Amino acid sequence: MTNAAKLRATSKKPGAMKIVGAYDALITRLIDPAGFDGIWATASPLPPR
């Protein structure tokens, strides 16, 4: 199943999607095993405050 298909299937489920933000690739890799429905990634070089 492609990532796009997974996103479509998740968006059709009732309730809110759990999506977390990541500001670089390392944080994305650390977040991935946590079980969120999605990860929003930004190219911003600055960490969140």
Secondary structure, 3 states (H helix, E strand, C coil): CCHHHHHHHHHCCCCCCCEEEECCHHHHHHHHHHCCCEEEECCCCCCCC
